[in-house]
Amino acid sequence: MSLDGHRAHLHHVQGHNVVLDIGGDIGALLIYTSPRRAGDEIEVCPAQQPWRRIHSQVHARFVGDATVYAAVYPELEAGEYVCCEESSARPPFTISGGAVTELDWR
């Protein structure tokens, strides 16, 4: 727990750790994808603010002995979000403060 009440979590990516700074009304998002999406950027936005696009690139992530492919959004305001990919018919999802939302798009 940091001094401002946020919890820091580490997520290993290509030799580096990603710090998830969550707490209060700030949460994080992990979108798991297939390996073929490696290098792709995925944009999300608050459902009521489609102009506020937030993107993250899909990378190989090493979790214990496993390798997964995921886009990480380490700091998002709580609320309802949607995927901004034009061809996406994915349902909205909710980011909760102090929590990590995980979506499996494999």
N, C-alpha and C positions, 0 to 999 in steps of 0.2 A: 504494500500500500504506500503510495507516495504522500507527500505532505498535503496535497490538495484533495485527497480522498479518492483519487483514481487508482485502479489496480493496473499494474504493468504485467503483461504476459509476453513471453518470448515465443517466437515461431521461426524456425530455422529455414532459410532460403539460400540456395546456392552459396554456401559458405558464410552466410550472414544471418543474423537474427533480426526478426521484425518485432518491434515492441508495440504491443496493443495497449494504448493508454485509455482505459475505460473506467467509468465510475460516474456517479451523479446521473446526468442525462446523456452521457456519452457511452456508446457501445461500439462493437466491432463486427465485421462481416467476413466470413470465409466462404468462397464459392469454389467447390471442388468440381473439376472438369476432367475430361479425358485427356490423355497425353497429346492428342492431335491439336488441342487448343493452346499448347505451349507457345508463348510469345504473343498471343492475342491479347488485346485490351478489351475489358468488359466495362461498360458504363452503366452506372445506376444513378438514380436521382430520387429525391423526395417525391412522393406521388402527387403532391399538390404544387410542386415547383419543378416542372420538367426542364427548365433552363439551368438548373443547378446540377449539372452533370459531374459525376465523380468517377474517375476511371482508375483501374488497376490492371496490371499485366499479369497474365497467368505464368507461373514459374513452377519448376519442380520444387517440391518441399519435402524435406527429410524429417519424418516423424518416427523416432525409434529406428527400427530396421526397415521401415516401409518408405516408399517414395510415392507421394501423391502430387497431383497437379492442381494448383489453386490460385485464385486471385484473393489478395488480402486487402481489406479496407480497415486500417488500424484505429480509426477514430471517426465515428459517424454520430450525428445527433439522433436521439431517439425519435422514432416515428415510423410511418409507413413509407416504403420505397418500392420502386419498380425497376425492372431492367430496361435500359434505353435502346437495346439492339432492335433495329427495325423489324427483323424477322422473328423476334421473340414473342411467344404467346405465353410467357411464364407468368404465374400469378404474383400479385404484390406480396411483399414480405415485411415483417416488422423488426425494427432494431429497438432493443430495450437497453436502457441505461444500465451500465455495470455488467453487461452480459455479452457473450459472443454468439452471434447468429450464424449457423452453419447451413449452407444450401448444397445439396448434392445434385449437380447437373451432369453427372457421368453417364 
